[in-house]
Amino acid sequence: MSSLTPLLLRSLTGPARRLMVPRAQVHSKPPREQLGVLDITIGLTSCFVCCLLPAGWVLSHLESYKKRE
């Protein structure tokens, strides 16, 4: 059984190696208008509040979550 495993894996991955995946031609331009300090501050603050604050809440209350009452 173990001697057949490499043959099976090669037969499964063989067609996947030959597939041609087209690459996207992505070109970027400079922004139409520059972001101000206030815009960047609001964006970073909202990312902090949405992502890091809930994780911090869970980590700070981890001991109370471990208790089974």
C-alpha positions in Angstrom: 0.0 0.0 0.0 2.8 2.4 0.9 4.6 1.8 -2.4 1.5 2.9 -4.3 1.1 6.2 -2.5 3.8 8.1 -4.4 2.4 6.8 -7.7 -1.1 8.0 -6.7 0.2 11.4 -5.6 2.2 11.8 -8.8 -0.8 10.9 -10.9 -3.0 13.5 -9.1 -0.5 16.3 -9.1 0.7 15.7 -12.7 -2.1 17.5 -14.5 -2.0 20.4 -12.1 1.6 21.1 -12.9 0.9 21.5 -16.6 -1.9 24.0 -16.2 -1.1 27.5 -17.5 -2.3 30.2 -15.2 -2.6 33.6 -16.9 -1.0 36.5 -15.1 -2.9 39.7 -14.7 -1.4 42.8 -16.2 -2.0 45.3 -13.3 -0.7 48.8 -13.7 -1.3 51.5 -11.1 -1.3 55.2 -11.4 -0.6 57.9 -8.8 -3.6 58.9 -6.7 -5.9 61.6 -8.0 -5.8 63.4 -4.7 -3.3 62.9 -1.8 -4.6 61.7 1.6 -4.3 64.1 4.4 -3.1 63.4 7.9 -6.7 63.4 9.2 -7.8 60.8 6.7 -4.9 58.5 7.5 -5.5 59.0 11.3 -9.2 58.1 10.9 -8.4 55.1 8.8 -5.8 53.7 11.2 -8.0 54.4 14.3 -10.9 52.6 12.7 -8.7 49.6 11.9 -7.4 49.6 15.5 -10.9 49.8 16.9 -12.4 47.1 14.7 -9.6 44.5 14.8 -7.4 45.0 17.8 -9.9 46.2 20.4 -12.0 43.0 20.5 -8.9 40.8 20.6 -7.6 42.8 23.5 -10.9 42.5 25.3 -10.8 38.7 25.0 -7.2 38.5 26.1 -7.8 40.8 29.1 -10.8 38.7 30.2 -9.3 35.3 29.5 -9.2 34.3 33.2 -13.0 34.9 33.6 -13.6 32.9 30.4 -11.6 29.9 31.9 -13.8 29.8 35.0 -16.8 27.4 34.7 -19.6 28.8 36.8 
